[in-house]
Amino acid sequence: MTAPDFDSWREQWPLTPTLRRRAVARPVKIEMNRALPLARNAQRPDRLPLRVLAGGVRLEGVMSGDLYAWLKLSSLHQST
């Protein structure tokens, strides 16, 4: 896979950017149930036709990925 292209991204307020790019991609683990929560009316995979399963995307509980950038959604800080 190639790195994503952020060249067309335009910041509405350049002094407080939303998109935070990384100079070097960082390996990450993604909890897919948090990143893409199952819709309330979604069907379970074992009830889908085989032709749908064969052409679908494979999703697992935790998947590996590369972090190229992230979006700042809040200025609130959590203390740990």
Buried (B, 14 or more C-beta within 10 A) or exposed (E): EEEEEEEEEEEEEEEEEEEEEEEEEEEEEBEEEEEEEEEEEEEEEEEEEEEEEEEEEEEEEEEEEEEBEEEEEEEEEEEE
